[in-house]
């Protein structure tokens, strides 16, 4: 007998869809317990003050749980320094407990990752909502800028810059960060982000780029092509060491394909075009380490793959001078140096397998690139710090009234405005085997609008039918069985990295990666 109260198919189709936050029974239980008791689920993060759970909805607590769990698991397993952002997330959350605009920036960042993993338009909209609230709150915080709220202002600006996916939005945020740092000079050494400011080269003079573009001479173009050729050759040599690691091998193939497209494309002529060319690599730097390190494949090949992603970011910096090193290259330096440190320690260990010793020889390019880049970065910092001190003596502070940021640039109705996961539609929305035709609703998961139709060449990052790489979006809600807190650093996460052999990951806790190749 029909149920007269049951909704019709038409009614179901018109009902608003809920954001896909990738709930699992274990996560539901933990979040509900948090909501009922107020006990923060991850005390080892030592977050103080802790977020007031009564101020947030159940979905908000789920978003906060997501980035907290990633941070907790990776810090416990001594892998947080191999990523761009995990090491700093507990500080963001601690500050956010007292600054609601920063909390919304954290929640927006978490939602971008879940939206990417779930390919959910509704989750994307949720990210927009939180980021919009964060921007409004940031505007108010700037009106009352002081030493007391300066770290929160800086943290929110950084989080929003990580989510920006268009040149205008990102460069506007970076100009604002420049002004904030200039006003923080008297107490910069007291900031809880002083190490990040130093490691990323975030001085008030270093983070601005040239919008008009730097002309590429024939000599410079030849040097750029040589750099790309060396990277391509090294990636080819790496593939035999990953023959039993299908997922990691496919990532190296994707990186190799990216280099090939750069080789065949005309040079980017403006800062906006350079941003577009580098965008997909930057997106990978944020999410690929989370996927690979969260999948519990504890062998040396994980370090090799991540090293080559970071090495590529450093090596490509001279090709894209107008976006500035802070967009991509500086982000990858510290994680790459950590990988090199671990590799050197492993090679000195007697338990390091002979076949892994051979694979470790593939780190030479990474070592040379990191050393060269570090020397150049230190020299630039010394020069700029000298110029900065001179400028401070000669001119008064700009004041936050000169915060150069357009607060309308991240309008939620604007396509592709907030996240490394949310980009405008590609120039050629090609079909992907197994997925059929792409619908407009999934375009935000693609790469930025294509530039480079210069001289007949097109820089397009849509994939061909031969690619088999999955999206770097598997949720890091992985099992904690492999975490070994309290043990020696080498025995914690890297005790098994001495072997080049496949170790299957635990199946519990995993969220399947979507099939979109360039999501």
C-alpha positions as CSV (number, residue, x, y, z in Angstrom):
1,X,0.0,0.0,0.0
2,X,1.3,3.4,-1.0
3,X,2.3,5.8,1.8
4,X,0.4,9.0,1.2
5,X,2.9,11.1,3.2
6,X,6.0,9.8,1.3
7,X,7.6,12.6,-0.8
8,X,7.3,12.2,-4.6
9,X,10.4,11.9,-6.9
10,X,9.9,15.5,-7.9
11,X,9.8,16.7,-4.3
12,X,12.9,14.8,-3.5
13,X,14.7,16.3,-6.5
14,X,13.8,19.8,-5.4
15,X,14.8,19.4,-1.8
16,X,18.0,21.2,-0.8
17,X,21.0,18.8,-0.5
18,X,23.0,18.8,2.7
19,X,26.8,19.3,2.7
20,X,28.7,16.0,2.5
21,X,30.9,16.1,5.5
22,X,32.0,12.5,5.2
23,X,30.5,11.3,8.5
24,X,31.4,7.8,9.6
25,X,29.9,6.0,12.7
26,X,33.1,6.5,14.6
27,X,33.3,10.2,13.8
28,X,29.6,10.7,14.6
29,X,30.1,9.1,18.0
30,X,33.2,11.2,18.8
31,X,31.5,14.5,17.7
32,X,28.3,13.7,19.6
33,X,30.3,12.9,22.7
34,X,32.2,16.2,22.3
35,X,28.9,18.0,21.9
36,X,27.4,16.4,25.0
37,X,30.4,16.5,27.4
38,X,32.5,19.4,26.1
39,X,35.6,17.2,26.2
40,X,37.9,18.1,23.2
41,X,38.6,14.8,21.4
42,X,42.3,15.5,20.9
43,X,43.9,16.5,24.2
44,X,47.4,15.6,22.9
45,X,47.2,18.7,20.6
46,X,47.4,20.8,23.8
47,X,45.1,23.4,22.4
48,X,44.4,26.2,24.9
49,X,42.0,27.8,25.3
50,X,39.9,25.0,23.8
51,X,37.0,25.9,21.5
52,X,33.7,26.5,23.3
53,X,31.7,23.6,21.9
54,X,28.4,25.2,22.9
55,X,29.0,28.0,20.4
56,X,29.1,25.7,17.4
57,X,26.6,23.6,15.5
58,X,27.1,19.9,15.0
59,X,28.4,20.4,11.5
60,X,30.8,23.1,12.7
61,X,32.2,20.6,15.2
62,X,32.6,18.1,12.4
63,X,34.6,20.6,10.4
64,X,36.8,21.4,13.4
65,X,37.1,17.7,14.2
66,X,38.4,17.0,10.6
67,X,41.4,19.3,10.7
68,X,42.1,18.5,14.3
69,X,42.2,14.7,13.6
70,X,44.6,15.3,10.7
71,X,46.8,17.3,12.9
72,X,46.6,14.9,15.9
73,X,47.4,11.8,13.8
74,X,50.3,13.4,11.9
75,X,51.8,15.1,14.9
76,X,51.6,11.8,16.8
77,X,53.3,10.0,14.0
78,X,56.0,12.6,13.6
79,X,54.9,13.4,10.0
80,X,53.4,16.9,10.4
81,X,56.6,18.7,9.3
82,X,56.4,16.9,6.0
83,X,53.3,18.9,5.1
84,X,52.7,22.6,4.5
85,X,50.1,23.4,7.2
86,X,49.5,20.6,9.7
87,X,52.2,21.8,12.1
88,X,50.5,25.2,12.5
89,X,46.9,24.1,12.7
90,X,46.8,23.7,16.5
91,X,48.0,27.3,16.9
92,X,45.3,28.5,14.5
93,X,42.6,26.6,16.6
94,X,44.0,27.9,19.9
95,X,43.7,31.5,18.7
96,X,40.4,30.8,17.0
97,X,38.9,29.9,20.4
98,X,39.1,33.6,21.2
99,X,38.5,35.1,17.7
100,X,35.4,34.0,15.9
101,X,36.5,35.4,12.5
102,X,39.6,33.2,12.7
103,X,37.5,30.2,13.6
104,X,35.4,30.7,10.5
105,X,38.6,30.8,8.5
106,X,39.6,27.4,10.0
107,X,36.2,26.0,9.3
108,X,36.2,27.2,5.7
109,X,39.6,25.6,5.2
110,X,38.4,22.3,6.6
111,X,35.3,22.5,4.4
112,X,37.4,23.0,1.3
113,X,39.2,19.8,1.9
114,X,36.0,17.9,2.5
115,X,34.4,19.4,-0.5
116,X,37.3,18.3,-2.6
117,X,37.2,14.8,-1.2
118,X,33.4,14.5,-1.6
119,X,33.1,16.5,-4.8
120,X,30.1,18.1,-3.1
121,X,28.7,21.5,-4.4
122,X,26.9,21.9,-1.1
123,X,30.1,21.5,0.9
124,X,31.8,24.0,-1.4
125,X,29.0,26.4,-0.6
126,X,29.5,25.8,3.1
127,X,33.2,26.7,2.7
128,X,32.1,29.9,1.0
129,X,29.8,30.8,3.8
130,X,32.5,30.3,6.5
131,X,35.1,32.2,4.4
132,X,32.7,35.1,3.8
133,X,32.0,35.4,7.5
134,X,35.8,35.2,8.2
135,X,36.4,38.1,5.7
136,X,33.8,40.3,7.3
137,X,35.2,39.6,10.8
138,X,38.7,40.3,9.5
139,X,37.5,43.7,8.3
140,X,36.2,44.5,11.7
141,X,39.4,43.2,13.4
142,X,41.5,45.4,11.2
143,X,39.5,48.5,12.3
144,X,40.6,47.6,15.9
145,X,44.1,46.3,15.1
146,X,46.4,45.9,18.1
147,X,49.1,43.8,19.4
148,X,46.5,41.7,21.1
149,X,44.7,40.6,17.9
150,X,47.5,40.9,15.5
151,X,48.3,37.1,15.5
152,X,44.6,36.3,14.8
153,X,44.6,38.8,12.0
154,X,47.7,37.3,10.5
155,X,46.5,33.8,10.9
156,X,43.1,34.5,9.3
157,X,44.8,36.3,6.4
158,X,47.2,33.3,5.8
159,X,44.3,30.8,5.9
160,X,42.3,32.7,3.4
161,X,45.3,33.1,1.2
162,X,45.7,29.4,1.2
163,X,42.1,29.1,-0.1
164,X,42.4,31.8,-2.8
165,X,42.5,30.4,-6.3
166,X,42.6,33.6,-8.4
167,X,45.4,36.1,-8.8
168,X,43.4,39.1,-7.8
169,X,42.2,37.5,-4.5
170,X,45.6,36.0,-3.6
171,X,47.7,39.1,-4.4
172,X,45.2,41.3,-2.6
173,X,45.5,39.2,0.5
174,X,49.3,39.1,0.3
175,X,49.4,42.9,0.1
176,X,47.3,43.0,3.2
177,X,49.6,40.6,5.0
178,X,52.5,42.8,4.0
179,X,50.8,45.8,5.7
180,X,50.0,43.7,8.8
181,X,53.6,42.5,9.1
182,X,54.9,46.0,8.7
183,X,52.7,47.1,11.6
184,X,53.8,44.1,13.7
185,X,57.5,45.0,13.5
186,X,57.8,46.3,17.0
187,X,56.6,43.0,18.5
188,X,57.2,40.6,15.6
189,X,59.5,38.4,17.7
190,X,56.7,37.9,20.2
191,X,54.3,36.5,17.6
192,X,53.4,32.8,17.9
193,X,54.0,32.7,14.1
194,X,57.5,34.1,14.1
195,X,59.0,30.8,12.9
196,X,56.5,30.7,10.1
197,X,57.1,34.3,9.1
198,X,60.9,33.6,9.0
199,X,60.7,30.2,7.2
200,X,58.3,31.5,4.5
201,X,60.1,34.8,3.9
202,X,57.0,36.7,4.8
203,X,58.7,40.1,5.3
204,X,56.9,43.2,4.2
205,X,59.1,43.5,1.1
206,X,59.3,39.9,0.0
207,X,55.7,39.0,-0.8
208,X,54.8,41.4,-3.5
209,X,54.9,40.5,-7.2
210,X,54.9,42.5,-10.4
211,X,51.4,42.5,-12.0
212,X,52.6,43.6,-15.4
213,X,55.0,40.7,-16.0
214,X,58.7,40.3,-16.5
215,X,59.8,39.9,-20.1
216,X,61.3,36.5,-20.9
217,X,64.4,36.8,-22.9
218,X,65.5,34.0,-25.3
219,X,68.4,33.2,-23.0
220,X,66.1,33.0,-20.0
221,X,63.7,30.8,-21.9
222,X,66.5,28.4,-22.8
223,X,67.5,28.2,-19.1
224,X,63.9,27.5,-18.2
225,X,63.6,24.7,-20.7
226,X,66.8,23.2,-19.4
227,X,65.3,23.2,-15.9
228,X,62.2,21.5,-17.1
229,X,64.2,19.0,-19.0
230,X,66.2,18.1,-15.9
231,X,63.1,17.7,-13.9
232,X,61.5,15.5,-16.5
233,X,64.5,13.3,-16.8
234,X,64.7,12.8,-13.0
235,X,61.0,11.9,-12.9
236,X,61.6,9.3,-15.5
237,X,64.5,7.8,-13.6
238,X,62.4,7.6,-10.5
239,X,59.6,5.5,-12.0
240,X,61.3,2.1,-11.7
241,X,61.6,2.5,-8.0
242,X,57.8,2.8,-7.8
243,X,56.9,-0.1,-9.9
244,X,55.0,-1.9,-7.1
245,X,53.4,1.4,-5.8
246,X,50.6,2.1,-8.3
247,X,49.2,5.2,-6.5
248,X,52.5,6.8,-6.0
249,X,53.7,6.0,-9.5
250,X,50.6,7.6,-10.9
251,X,51.3,10.8,-9.0
252,X,54.8,10.9,-10.4
253,X,53.3,10.4,-13.9
254,X,50.9,13.3,-13.2
255,X,53.8,15.5,-12.2
256,X,55.8,14.4,-15.3
257,X,52.8,15.3,-17.4
258,X,52.6,18.7,-15.8
259,X,56.3,19.3,-16.6
260,X,55.7,18.3,-20.2
261,X,52.9,20.7,-20.6
262,X,55.1,23.5,-19.3
263,X,57.7,22.5,-21.8
264,X,55.3,22.7,-24.7
265,X,53.5,25.9,-23.6
266,X,54.4,29.5,-24.3
267,X,55.9,31.4,-21.3
268,X,53.4,33.0,-19.0
269,X,53.5,36.8,-19.9
270,X,51.7,38.3,-16.8
271,X,51.6,37.6,-13.1
272,X,48.0,36.3,-13.5
273,X,49.1,33.8,-16.1
274,X,52.0,32.7,-14.0
275,X,49.5,32.2,-11.1
276,X,47.4,30.0,-13.4
277,X,50.4,27.9,-14.5
278,X,51.5,27.3,-10.9
279,X,48.1,26.9,-9.4
280,X,47.7,23.1,-9.9
281,X,51.2,22.4,-8.4
282,X,50.4,24.6,-5.4
283,X,47.1,22.7,-4.9
284,X,49.0,19.4,-5.0
285,X,51.5,20.7,-2.3
286,X,48.5,21.2,0.0
287,X,46.7,17.9,-0.5
288,X,49.0,15.2,-1.9
289,X,51.1,14.9,1.3
290,X,47.9,14.6,3.4
291,X,46.7,11.7,1.2
292,X,50.0,9.8,1.0
293,X,51.1,10.3,4.6
294,X,47.6,9.5,5.8
295,X,47.4,6.2,3.9
296,X,49.9,4.5,6.2
297,X,52.2,3.4,3.4
298,X,55.3,3.5,5.5
299,X,58.2,2.9,3.1
300,X,60.8,5.1,1.6
301,X,58.9,5.6,-1.7
302,X,56.5,8.0,0.2
303,X,59.4,10.3,1.0
304,X,60.7,10.1,-2.6
305,X,57.4,11.1,-4.1
306,X,56.9,14.0,-1.7
307,X,60.5,15.1,-2.2
308,X,59.9,15.4,-5.9
309,X,56.8,17.5,-5.5
310,X,58.5,19.9,-3.3
311,X,61.7,19.9,-5.4
312,X,59.6,20.8,-8.5
313,X,58.1,23.8,-6.6
314,X,61.6,25.1,-5.8
315,X,63.1,24.4,-9.2
316,X,60.2,26.2,-11.0
317,X,60.5,29.4,-8.9
318,X,62.7,31.3,-11.5
319,X,60.2,30.5,-14.2
320,X,57.5,32.5,-12.4
321,X,59.1,35.5,-10.8
322,X,56.1,37.8,-10.8
323,X,53.9,35.7,-8.4
324,X,56.8,35.7,-5.9
325,X,58.4,32.9,-4.1
326,X,55.8,33.0,-1.3
327,X,53.1,31.6,-3.6
328,X,54.6,28.2,-4.0
329,X,58.4,27.7,-3.7
330,X,58.8,28.9,-0.1
331,X,56.0,26.6,1.0
332,X,57.9,23.6,-0.1
333,X,61.4,24.3,1.3
334,X,61.0,23.4,5.0
335,X,59.1,20.0,4.3
336,X,61.8,19.2,1.7
337,X,64.6,19.9,4.1
338,X,62.9,17.7,6.7
339,X,62.7,14.8,4.2
340,X,66.4,15.2,3.4
341,X,67.2,15.2,7.1
342,X,65.2,11.9,7.6
343,X,66.8,10.4,4.5
344,X,70.3,11.2,5.6
345,X,69.6,9.6,9.0
346,X,68.1,6.5,7.4
347,X,71.1,6.1,5.0
348,X,73.4,6.2,8.0
349,X,71.4,3.4,9.7
350,X,72.7,-0.1,9.4
351,X,69.1,-1.4,9.1
352,X,68.6,0.6,5.9
353,X,67.9,-1.9,3.2
354,X,70.3,-2.1,0.2
355,X,67.5,-1.5,-2.3
356,X,66.4,1.5,-0.3
357,X,70.0,2.8,-0.4
358,X,69.8,2.7,-4.2
359,X,66.5,4.6,-4.2
360,X,67.9,7.2,-1.8
361,X,70.4,8.1,-4.5
362,X,67.4,9.6,-6.3
363,X,67.4,12.3,-3.6
364,X,70.5,14.1,-5.1
365,X,68.5,16.5,-7.2
366,X,66.4,17.3,-4.1
367,X,69.5,17.9,-2.0
368,X,71.1,20.2,-4.6
369,X,67.9,22.1,-5.2
370,X,67.2,22.6,-1.5
371,X,70.7,23.7,-0.7
372,X,70.8,26.2,-3.6
373,X,67.4,27.6,-2.8
374,X,68.1,27.9,1.0
375,X,71.4,29.9,0.2
376,X,69.5,32.2,-2.1
377,X,66.7,32.7,0.3
378,X,69.0,33.5,3.2
379,X,70.9,36.0,1.1
380,X,67.7,37.7,0.0
381,X,66.4,37.8,3.6
382,X,69.6,39.5,4.8
383,X,69.3,42.1,2.0
384,X,65.6,42.7,2.6
385,X,66.0,42.9,6.4
386,X,68.6,45.6,6.0
387,X,66.4,47.5,3.6
388,X,63.4,47.1,5.9
389,X,65.2,48.5,8.9
390,X,66.3,51.5,6.9
391,X,62.7,52.0,5.7
392,X,61.3,51.8,9.2
393,X,63.8,54.5,10.4
394,X,62.9,56.8,7.5
395,X,59.1,56.5,7.4
396,X,56.3,56.1,10.0
397,X,54.1,53.0,10.0
398,X,51.5,52.9,7.2
399,X,48.7,52.2,9.6
400,X,45.9,49.7,9.0
401,X,43.9,52.2,7.1
402,X,46.2,51.3,4.2
403,X,45.4,47.6,4.3
404,X,45.3,47.0,0.6
405,X,42.6,44.4,0.4
406,X,39.4,44.3,-1.7
407,X,36.8,42.6,0.6
408,X,34.5,42.0,-2.3
409,X,36.9,39.8,-4.1
410,X,35.7,36.6,-2.4
411,X,32.1,37.0,-3.2
412,X,30.6,33.5,-2.8
413,X,28.7,34.0,-6.0
414,X,32.0,34.4,-7.9
415,X,33.1,31.2,-9.5
416,X,36.4,29.8,-8.2
417,X,37.1,32.4,-5.6
418,X,38.1,30.7,-2.4
419,X,40.0,27.4,-2.5
420,X,42.7,25.3,-4.0
421,X,39.9,22.9,-4.6
422,X,37.5,25.4,-6.2
423,X,38.7,26.7,-9.6
424,X,37.0,28.1,-12.6
425,X,36.1,25.7,-15.3
426,X,38.9,24.5,-17.6
427,X,39.2,25.8,-21.1
428,X,38.4,22.3,-22.5
429,X,36.2,20.3,-20.2
430,X,37.3,16.9,-21.6
431,X,35.6,13.6,-20.7
432,X,37.3,11.3,-18.3
433,X,36.9,7.5,-18.8
434,X,34.5,6.1,-16.3
435,X,32.8,9.4,-15.5
436,X,31.0,10.4,-18.7
437,X,30.6,14.0,-19.6
438,X,31.4,16.5,-16.9
439,X,28.6,18.6,-15.8
440,X,28.9,22.3,-15.0
441,X,28.3,21.5,-11.3
442,X,31.7,19.8,-11.1
443,X,33.7,22.5,-12.8
444,X,34.8,24.1,-9.5
445,X,36.8,21.0,-8.9
446,X,39.0,21.5,-11.9
447,X,42.0,23.6,-12.7
448,X,42.0,27.4,-13.2
449,X,40.9,29.0,-16.4
450,X,43.5,28.3,-19.1
451,X,46.0,30.9,-20.2
452,X,48.8,30.5,-22.6
453,X,47.1,30.6,-26.0
454,X,50.1,32.5,-27.1
455,X,52.0,31.7,-30.2
456,X,49.6,28.9,-30.9
457,X,50.4,27.0,-27.7
458,X,47.8,26.2,-25.0
459,X,48.6,25.3,-21.4
460,X,45.7,23.0,-20.5
461,X,45.7,20.7,-17.5
462,X,42.9,18.4,-18.5
463,X,44.0,14.8,-18.5
464,X,44.1,12.3,-21.3
465,X,42.5,8.9,-21.4
466,X,45.8,7.2,-20.5
467,X,46.1,8.8,-17.1
468,X,45.2,6.6,-14.1
469,X,45.9,8.9,-11.2
470,X,43.3,9.3,-8.5
471,X,42.5,12.6,-6.9
472,X,44.7,13.7,-4.0
473,X,41.6,13.9,-1.9
474,X,41.3,10.8,0.2
475,X,40.1,11.9,3.7
476,X,42.9,11.6,6.2
477,X,40.5,10.1,8.7
478,X,42.7,7.1,8.8
479,X,43.2,4.5,11.4
480,X,45.6,5.5,14.2
481,X,46.9,2.0,14.5
482,X,50.2,3.1,13.0
483,X,50.8,6.0,15.3
484,X,53.6,5.4,17.8
485,X,53.7,8.5,20.0
486,X,56.5,8.7,22.5
487,X,58.9,6.6,20.5
488,X,62.0,7.9,18.9
489,X,61.4,10.0,15.8
490,X,63.0,7.5,13.5
491,X,61.1,4.5,15.0
492,X,57.9,6.4,15.1
493,X,56.8,7.0,11.6
494,X,60.0,6.2,9.7
495,X,61.0,2.9,11.3
496,X,59.5,1.1,8.3
497,X,60.8,3.6,5.7
498,X,64.0,1.6,5.4
499,X,62.4,-0.9,3.0
500,X,61.3,-0.2,-0.5
501,X,58.3,-2.5,-0.6
502,X,54.6,-2.1,-0.6
503,X,52.8,-2.2,2.8
504,X,49.0,-2.2,2.5
505,X,47.1,0.4,4.4
506,X,44.5,-0.5,7.0
507,X,41.0,-0.2,5.4
508,X,39.2,1.1,8.5
509,X,38.7,4.8,8.6
510,X,39.4,5.5,4.9
511,X,37.1,7.5,2.8
512,X,37.4,6.4,-0.9
513,X,39.1,9.0,-3.2
514,X,36.8,10.3,-5.9
515,X,37.6,9.3,-9.4
516,X,38.1,12.8,-10.9
517,X,41.7,12.9,-11.9
518,X,42.4,16.6,-11.6
519,X,40.1,17.5,-8.7
